[in-house]
């Protein structure tokens, strides 16, 4: 089987840090089951990584974002399907911003990030684009007071450790909340639950939420 060298829009980020946030490179070998909103024709992606070098954003000891393939593919797909005025919940490494900047159908890109340390670290590494605005705020607080038109919302918030149940609740609710705010025509892209067996449990417990046939895409020997 052909071996592929993994590269994402943030692969070339330098390893750097500020008082609270750090960009680093690590190698990992684990299995993930990832809910991916029909990316590449799949409801779930199951990815087996064998020692990939990935880029990681941490705050303190918590991993907030990585550029693992299944996660990056989701954001790439969301960006390609976006148009008009796009609202992004969470900046992280800024992967989705790199993809959104390539989409000529997009009129504005608003990214809401609650951690100023992340903004300070990542903003200088983003593509220069007059359509891009980064707002320092909690996404849910921002959405309550937002008066602008939004055609697409990309929900890209970290779920860590003991917050996993809260994260699943947010993922289930956010589509209705955003469409109640921005209208039924607003597209909502979500992803998450990147740890077995959480993805499996989600699919089993929410058959109406996960429409169509659940399939797994397995990619082996990517390094």
C-alpha positions as CSV (number, residue, x, y, z in Angstrom):
1,X,0.0,0.0,0.0
2,X,1.3,3.5,-0.9
3,X,2.6,5.4,2.0
4,X,1.7,9.1,2.2
5,X,3.6,12.0,3.9
6,X,1.0,13.9,5.9
7,X,1.0,17.7,5.4
8,X,-1.7,20.3,6.4
9,X,-1.9,24.1,6.1
10,X,-0.3,24.3,9.5
11,X,2.5,21.7,9.1
12,X,5.1,24.5,8.6
13,X,4.0,26.5,11.6
14,X,7.1,27.1,13.8
15,X,7.2,25.6,17.3
16,X,6.6,28.5,19.5
17,X,4.7,29.6,22.6
18,X,3.6,32.6,24.7
19,X,2.6,32.8,28.4
20,X,-0.4,30.3,28.1
21,X,-0.4,28.7,24.6
22,X,2.1,26.5,22.8
23,X,2.5,25.2,19.2
24,X,4.5,21.9,19.1
25,X,5.1,18.9,16.9
26,X,4.5,15.4,18.2
27,X,4.2,11.8,16.9
28,X,1.3,9.6,17.9
29,X,-0.1,6.2,17.0
30,X,-3.7,5.7,18.0
31,X,-7.1,5.0,16.5
32,X,-9.9,7.6,16.2
33,X,-13.5,7.4,15.3
34,X,-14.6,10.8,14.2
35,X,-18.1,12.2,13.5
36,X,-17.6,14.3,10.3
37,X,-20.9,15.6,8.8
38,X,-20.7,13.6,5.6
39,X,-17.1,14.4,4.7
40,X,-15.9,12.5,1.6
41,X,-19.2,10.7,1.6
42,X,-18.8,9.4,5.1
43,X,-20.8,10.0,8.3
44,X,-17.8,8.8,10.4
45,X,-14.1,8.5,9.6
46,X,-12.1,5.9,11.4
47,X,-8.4,6.7,11.0
48,X,-5.5,4.6,12.0
49,X,-2.4,6.7,12.4
50,X,1.0,5.1,12.7
51,X,3.5,7.6,14.1
52,X,2.4,10.7,12.1
53,X,4.1,14.0,12.9
54,X,1.3,16.4,13.7
55,X,1.0,20.0,14.8
56,X,-0.5,20.5,18.2
57,X,-1.9,23.6,20.0
58,X,-1.9,23.3,23.8
59,X,-3.0,25.6,26.6
60,X,-1.3,24.6,29.8
61,X,-1.4,20.8,29.6
62,X,-4.6,20.5,27.6
63,X,-4.5,19.8,23.9
64,X,-6.9,22.2,22.2
65,X,-6.4,21.3,18.6
66,X,-4.3,19.2,16.2
67,X,-4.0,18.9,12.5
68,X,-4.6,15.2,12.3
69,X,-5.8,14.0,8.9
70,X,-9.5,13.2,9.8
71,X,-9.9,16.5,11.5
72,X,-8.2,18.6,8.8
73,X,-10.3,16.8,6.1
74,X,-13.5,17.9,7.9
75,X,-12.5,21.5,8.0
76,X,-11.4,21.4,4.4
77,X,-14.7,20.0,3.4
78,X,-16.6,22.6,5.4
79,X,-14.7,25.4,3.9
80,X,-15.2,24.2,0.4
81,X,-19.0,24.0,1.0
82,X,-19.2,27.4,2.6
83,X,-20.4,30.7,0.9
84,X,-21.5,34.2,1.8
85,X,-21.0,35.3,5.4
86,X,-19.2,32.6,7.5
87,X,-19.1,32.5,11.3
88,X,-16.5,30.1,12.9
89,X,-16.8,29.1,16.6
90,X,-13.2,28.7,17.8
91,X,-9.8,29.6,16.2
92,X,-7.5,26.8,17.4
93,X,-4.6,26.4,15.0
94,X,-6.6,28.4,12.3
95,X,-6.7,25.4,9.9
96,X,-10.2,26.3,8.6
97,X,-9.2,29.9,8.0
98,X,-6.5,28.7,5.6
99,X,-9.1,26.7,3.7
100,X,-11.8,29.5,3.8
101,X,-9.4,32.0,2.4
102,X,-9.2,30.0,-0.8
103,X,-13.0,30.1,-1.3
104,X,-14.0,32.9,-3.6
105,X,-17.7,32.4,-2.8
106,X,-17.2,33.7,0.7
107,X,-17.8,37.4,1.5
108,X,-16.7,37.5,5.1
109,X,-15.1,35.3,7.7
110,X,-15.7,36.0,11.4
111,X,-13.9,33.8,13.9
112,X,-14.8,34.0,17.6
113,X,-12.2,32.8,20.1
114,X,-12.4,33.2,23.8
115,X,-8.6,32.7,24.6
116,X,-6.6,35.8,23.9
117,X,-3.4,33.8,24.2
118,X,-4.5,31.7,21.2
119,X,-5.3,34.8,19.1
120,X,-1.9,36.3,19.9
121,X,-0.1,33.1,18.9
122,X,-2.1,32.1,15.8
123,X,-3.2,35.4,14.2
124,X,0.3,36.3,12.8
125,X,0.4,32.8,11.1
126,X,-2.9,33.2,9.2
127,X,-3.2,34.2,5.6
128,X,-3.7,38.0,5.0
129,X,-7.3,38.4,3.9
130,X,-9.5,41.5,4.1
131,X,-12.6,39.3,4.6
132,X,-11.2,38.0,7.9
133,X,-12.1,39.3,11.4
134,X,-11.1,37.6,14.6
135,X,-13.2,38.5,17.7
136,X,-12.1,37.9,21.3
137,X,-15.3,36.6,22.9
138,X,-17.1,33.5,24.1
139,X,-19.0,32.1,21.1
140,X,-22.3,31.6,22.8
141,X,-22.2,35.2,24.3
142,X,-21.2,36.5,20.9
143,X,-24.1,34.7,19.1
144,X,-26.7,36.2,21.6
145,X,-25.7,39.8,20.6
146,X,-24.8,39.2,17.0
147,X,-27.0,41.2,14.6
148,X,-25.2,40.3,11.3
149,X,-26.3,37.9,8.6
150,X,-24.7,34.5,8.7
151,X,-25.0,32.0,5.8
152,X,-22.7,29.3,7.4
153,X,-21.7,28.5,11.0
154,X,-18.7,26.2,11.5
155,X,-18.7,24.8,15.0
156,X,-15.1,24.1,15.9
157,X,-14.9,24.1,19.7
158,X,-12.6,21.9,21.8
159,X,-14.0,19.2,23.9
160,X,-11.6,18.0,26.6
161,X,-11.5,15.5,29.4
162,X,-14.4,15.7,31.8
163,X,-16.2,18.1,29.4
164,X,-17.0,15.4,26.9
165,X,-20.6,15.0,27.9
166,X,-21.1,18.8,27.7
167,X,-19.4,18.7,24.3
168,X,-21.9,16.1,23.0
169,X,-24.8,18.1,24.3
170,X,-23.5,21.2,22.6
171,X,-23.0,19.4,19.3
172,X,-26.6,18.1,19.4
173,X,-28.1,21.5,20.3
174,X,-26.0,23.9,18.2
175,X,-27.7,23.3,14.9
176,X,-31.1,24.3,16.2
177,X,-29.7,27.2,18.2
178,X,-27.9,28.6,15.2
179,X,-30.8,28.2,12.8
180,X,-33.1,29.8,15.4
181,X,-30.7,32.8,15.5
182,X,-29.7,33.0,11.8
183,X,-32.6,31.3,10.0
184,X,-33.4,27.9,8.6
185,X,-31.3,28.5,5.5
186,X,-28.1,28.9,7.5
187,X,-25.8,25.9,7.0
188,X,-24.3,24.4,10.2
189,X,-21.2,22.3,10.0
190,X,-20.2,20.3,13.1
191,X,-17.7,17.6,13.9
192,X,-16.2,15.9,16.9
193,X,-16.0,13.0,19.3
194,X,-12.6,11.9,18.1
195,X,-12.1,9.1,20.7
196,X,-13.4,5.5,20.5
197,X,-15.9,4.4,21.7
198,X,-17.6,7.8,21.9
199,X,-18.2,8.0,18.1
200,X,-19.8,4.6,18.1
201,X,-21.9,5.4,21.1
202,X,-23.1,8.6,19.5
203,X,-24.2,6.8,16.3
204,X,-26.0,4.1,18.3
205,X,-27.9,6.5,20.6
206,X,-28.8,9.1,17.9
207,X,-30.0,7.3,14.8
208,X,-32.1,10.2,13.7
209,X,-29.2,12.6,14.1
210,X,-26.9,10.4,12.0
211,X,-28.8,9.9,8.8
212,X,-28.0,7.5,6.1
213,X,-25.7,4.5,6.4
214,X,-22.8,4.7,8.9
215,X,-19.7,3.7,7.1
216,X,-16.0,3.7,8.2
217,X,-13.1,4.9,6.1
218,X,-9.9,3.3,7.2
219,X,-6.6,4.7,6.1
220,X,-3.5,2.6,6.9
221,X,0.2,3.2,6.8
222,X,0.1,7.0,6.6
223,X,3.2,8.5,8.1
